[in-house]
Amino acid sequence: MNPVLNTVQVRVLGALIEKDITTPDYYPLSLNALVNACNQKSNRYPVMSLDEDAVRDALRALQDNGLAGPVSSADSRVPKYEHRLQEALNLPRAETALLCVLLLRGPQTPGELRGRSERMYRFEELSDVHSALQRLAQHDPPLVQMLPRQPGTKEARYAHLLSGDVEIAEPGEPAGPAGVADNERITHLESEVARLKAEVAELKQALQDFRRSFE
């Protein structure tokens, strides 16, 4: 049976997996680095604002479930932490990358997963994503579940099962706790647009400052 993780534990586990793969030179992570990784505004949904106490509590729960824990090292005075997904679930890189993105961003379509997992694993074809998702769904115990297609969409979404079973909503009803309702998707898109606008504004300001330096 899978452990039933809360949203903070899911975020902490996902952040540890992501940093292990994408920034191995800076991994394992100190508590401060892990808090920053959890609170990133990019590649996260929803964006969180966790403090050290919340992350520390999540680490204890993950350690109890054999999914993460401290690293013993005589070279560092600061305690550091690692995930232990390989020991717990024995997943290859492709499946690990997909599960990580689901942990960090919630239910997604295979197309979304292919694009968002590219920094961790490059899927040559969309069919490769489907195959990896099928292996995760057939894992003992199952690690992902396919959700019903939403009206107006071409692809079904997949959700991880580390927070328990996903409640399937009836047509016209909002999705369960692990799903993403339409209004949540709109809010997410609006926040993404706002973030992109802010980044464009910062780039414009930086360009103006650069030009002024030559005047």
Secondary structure, DSSP 8 states (H G I E B T S, - for coil): ------HHHHHHHHHHHHHHHH-GGG-SEEHHHHHHHHT-SSS-SS-----HHHHHHHHHHHHHTTSEEEE--SS-SS-EEEE-HHHHH---HHHHHHHHHHHHH-SB-HHHHHHHTTTT---SSHHHHHHHHHHHHTSSS--EEE----TT-SS--EEESTTS------TTS---TTS--HHHHHHHHHHHHHHHHHHHHHHHHHHHHHHHTT-
